[in-house]
Amino acid sequence: MNISVIGTGYVGLVTGTCFAEMGNTVSCVDIDADKVKRMQNGEVPIYEPDLEFLFERNSKQNRLRFTTDMEASVTDADIVFLALPTPPGDDGSADLSYILAVADQLGPMLKSYTVIVDKSTVPVGTAELVHRRIAKHVGADMFDVVSNPEFLREGVAVDDFMKPDRVVIGTSSERAADIMRRLYAPFVRQGNPIIVMDERSAEMTKYAANSYLAMRISYMNEIANLCERVGANVDQVRRGIGTDTRIGKRFLFPGVGYGGSCFPKDVKALVKTSSEYEYDFRILDAVMRVNEIQKDTLVRKVAAHFNNDLKGKKIAMWGLSFKPETDDIREAPSLNTIKGLVQLGAEVAAYDPEAMENVARECYENISFAKDPYEALNDADALLILTEWSAFRTPNFEEMKKRLKQQKIFDGRNVYDLDTMKKEGFYYSSIGRDVINSN
Ligand SMILES: NC(=O)c1ccc[n+]([C@@H]2O[C@H](COP(=O)([O-])OP(=O)(O)OC[C@H]3O[C@@H](n4cnc5c(N)ncnc54)[C@H](O)[C@@H]3O)[C@@H](O)[C@H]2O)c1
C-alpha cells in the first residue's frame, strides 16, 4: 500500500519505518524542514533501539522517503496517518490545533478514496471533528476517518509496533476496517487480536489504558511511601502482589513519579474530558496529585539529609531521560529534581547515555555534563539515580567510592539491593525500603 505519515516524531517515524519494513511504500511528511533534510541524508533524529537499522534498510530500498511536501505525499496515498502532537493546552485539554490544521489542508488534496487515520492520542469525538473538516471539501464517499490509537512504549517502540498486544481500530466503515485489517495483518501473525470498534470507543481506549497505567504507578508510589514509614520493603510487597494473576507483574515499580510525553498529558486530558461531561473523575485527580509530590521525593530526601542547605554541595546525577532507552526528557522527573537541588544551592554534575544534549538545550544553570558516569562522581557529596539505565546496574563500586567525596546514594529507581549497599559500605536511601546507613 502507499502510505503517507504526517508528523515524523517518535510515533510517526516508528510507524512509517515499520510499515515500510512490511513492504509498503511510505512517505513521511514533517513541517520541520531541517529534520526532513537530516532524514533524507540518512540521519535518524531520535534515539530508539533497532530503529536505525530498519530506517537505513528501508530508505536504501526506497520504501521509506521524507518530504515537507504534504500534497505530493497525500495525493498518492491509500492511507494517511496523522501522527501529530497533541500537547496539553493551558486548561489541560489536548490541543487539537495541529490535527485540525492538517485536516483542513487534507480535503482539497484527496483525489481518490483515502483512509485518514488518527494515530495521535486525541479526545473522544476527534474523528468526527476531522471528518467534518475534510467533508467541507470532498464527498463522504472519498474518505473515511479511522481512530487507530498507538500503544508503543518509547525505548521499545519498534518491538512494540512490530508485535503489538492488540491493534485497536475505531471505525464504523466496513471498507476502511478491511483496509486497516489488511495493513496490520503481518503484525499479528502470532494471533494477537485486531479489535474493531466504533471511533469514540477507540479514542477512549487509549486514554483509559494510559490513565490506568499511571494509576498503577501512583498507587505503588503511595504503597512505597507507606512502606518507608512502617518498615516494610516495597520490593518484597511488589513481588508478593505481582504474582497474583489478577494483578500481574508489570507497572508495579515505585520510583520518582511518571513522566514522558504521554502519561502526564493523557491523564490531564481525560480529567478535562470528564469535567466537560460534568463527571468528577476523583481517582485521576488523586493520581496526578500523588505524582506531583513523588517527583520531588529525592529533593526532599537529600534536603533533609543535608539540613536543607546544599550550598557548596556537588550532587552527581545518573539518568536524565524519563525512562531508559530513550533520549526523551519531556516531563522527566530529573528536570524537577535538578531545579529543586539548584534552588537549594547545589551544583549538579549529570550523566545520561542519550539525553544530555536535550537537557543542555533547556539551559539549566549550575549543571555540568560528564563524559561517563564515573566522571560525574568526582568530589560529589552524593549520587542521585533518576533513570534505571542498564549501565548503572552493575557499576564498579570501588571506583565510585574513590571518586565520591561522601559515599552517599539516593536512588529513585531501586537499582541496587540493600545487602549489596550494606556490604559496599554506602549510605543508601531508596524508595519504599529501609535506609542503609553504613557511614
Ligand atoms: N511518544 C510516544 O511514546 C507516544 C505513544 C503513543 C501515542 N503517542 C501520541 O502520538 C502523537 C505524536 O506523539 P510524538 O511523541 O510522536 O510527537 P513528536 O512531538 O515527537 O512528533 C510530532 C511531529 O509532528 C511534526 N509536525 C507538527 N506539525 C506538523 C504539520 N503541520 N505537518 C507535518 N508535521 C508536523 C513535528 O515537527 C514533529 O516532528 C501524540 O498525540 C502522542 O500523544 C505518543
The ligand as an SDF file (V2000), in Angstrom:
LIG
                    3D

 44 48  0  0  0  0  0  0  0  0999 V2000
    5.7230    9.2670   22.1510 N   0  0  0  0  0  0  0  0  0  0  0  0
    5.0350    8.2020   22.4900 C   0  0  0  0  0  0  0  0  0  0  0  0
    5.5330    7.2860   23.1370 O   0  0  0  0  0  0  0  0  0  0  0  0
    3.5900    8.0530   22.0820 C   0  0  0  0  0  0  0  0  0  0  0  0
    2.9590    6.8040   22.2200 C   0  0  0  0  0  0  0  0  0  0  0  0
    1.6380    6.6840   21.8280 C   0  0  0  0  0  0  0  0  0  0  0  0
    0.9490    7.7800   21.3180 C   0  0  0  0  0  0  0  0  0  0  0  0
    1.5810    8.9900   21.2320 N   0  0  0  0  0  0  0  0  0  0  0  0
    0.8320   10.1230   20.6630 C   0  0  0  0  0  0  0  0  0  0  0  0
    1.2280   10.3030   19.3150 O   0  0  0  0  0  0  0  0  0  0  0  0
    1.2010   11.6950   18.9610 C   0  0  0  0  0  0  0  0  0  0  0  0
    2.5580   12.1340   18.4530 C   0  0  0  0  0  0  0  0  0  0  0  0
    3.4950   11.9880   19.5140 O   0  0  0  0  0  0  0  0  0  0  0  0
    5.0680   12.0610   19.2690 P   0  0  0  0  0  0  0  0  0  0  0  0
    5.7040   11.7300   20.5870 O   0  0  0  0  0  0  0  0  0  0  0  0
    5.4240   11.2690   18.0730 O   0  0  0  0  0  0  0  0  0  0  0  0
    5.2340   13.6230   18.9720 O   0  0  0  0  0  0  0  0  0  0  0  0
    6.5510   14.3860   18.4720 P   0  0  0  0  0  0  0  0  0  0  0  0
    6.4460   15.7270   19.0360 O   0  0  0  0  0  0  0  0  0  0  0  0
    7.7570   13.5370   18.7310 O   0  0  0  0  0  0  0  0  0  0  0  0
    6.3640   14.4530   16.8750 O   0  0  0  0  0  0  0  0  0  0  0  0
    5.4360   15.2310   16.2130 C   0  0  0  0  0  0  0  0  0  0  0  0
    5.9990   15.6330   14.8560 C   0  0  0  0  0  0  0  0  0  0  0  0
    4.9840   16.3230   14.1200 O   0  0  0  0  0  0  0  0  0  0  0  0
    5.6100   17.3560   13.3790 C   0  0  0  0  0  0  0  0  0  0  0  0
    4.5860   18.3400   12.9580 N   0  0  0  0  0  0  0  0  0  0  0  0
    3.9800   19.3020   13.6700 C   0  0  0  0  0  0  0  0  0  0  0  0
    3.0940   19.9630   12.9040 N   0  0  0  0  0  0  0  0  0  0  0  0
    3.1520   19.4170   11.6750 C   0  0  0  0  0  0  0  0  0  0  0  0
    2.4690   19.6590   10.4440 C   0  0  0  0  0  0  0  0  0  0  0  0
    1.5580   20.5940   10.3390 N   0  0  0  0  0  0  0  0  0  0  0  0
    2.7950   18.8870    9.3930 N   0  0  0  0  0  0  0  0  0  0  0  0
    3.7140   17.9320    9.4700 C   0  0  0  0  0  0  0  0  0  0  0  0
    4.3840   17.6410   10.6150 N   0  0  0  0  0  0  0  0  0  0  0  0
    4.0990   18.3670   11.7000 C   0  0  0  0  0  0  0  0  0  0  0  0
    6.6450   17.9000   14.3370 C   0  0  0  0  0  0  0  0  0  0  0  0
    7.6360   18.6410   13.6560 O   0  0  0  0  0  0  0  0  0  0  0  0
    7.1810   16.5990   14.9370 C   0  0  0  0  0  0  0  0  0  0  0  0
    8.2600   16.0810   14.1880 O   0  0  0  0  0  0  0  0  0  0  0  0
    0.7310   12.4300   20.2240 C   0  0  0  0  0  0  0  0  0  0  0  0
   -0.6550   12.5890   20.1640 O   0  0  0  0  0  0  0  0  0  0  0  0
    1.0860   11.4560   21.3260 C   0  0  0  0  0  0  0  0  0  0  0  0
    0.2700   11.6120   22.4490 O   0  0  0  0  0  0  0  0  0  0  0  0
    2.8840    9.1470   21.5840 C   0  0  0  0  0  0  0  0  0  0  0  0
  1  2  1  0
  2  3  2  0
  2  4  1  0
  4  5  1  0
  4 44  2  0
  5  6  2  0
  6  7  1  0
  7  8  2  0
  8  9  1  0
  8 44  1  0
  9 10  1  0
  9 42  1  0
 10 11  1  0
 11 12  1  0
 11 40  1  0
 12 13  1  0
 13 14  1  0
 14 15  2  0
 14 16  1  0
 14 17  1  0
 17 18  1  0
 18 19  2  0
 18 20  1  0
 18 21  1  0
 21 22  1  0
 22 23  1  0
 23 24  1  0
 23 38  1  0
 24 25  1  0
 25 26  1  0
 25 36  1  0
 26 27  1  0
 26 35  1  0
 27 28  2  0
 28 29  1  0
 29 30  1  0
 29 35  2  0
 30 31  1  0
 30 32  2  0
 32 33  1  0
 33 34  2  0
 34 35  1  0
 36 37  1  0
 36 38  1  0
 38 39  1  0
 40 41  1  0
 40 42  1  0
 42 43  1  0
M  CHG  2   8   1  16  -1
M  END
$$$$
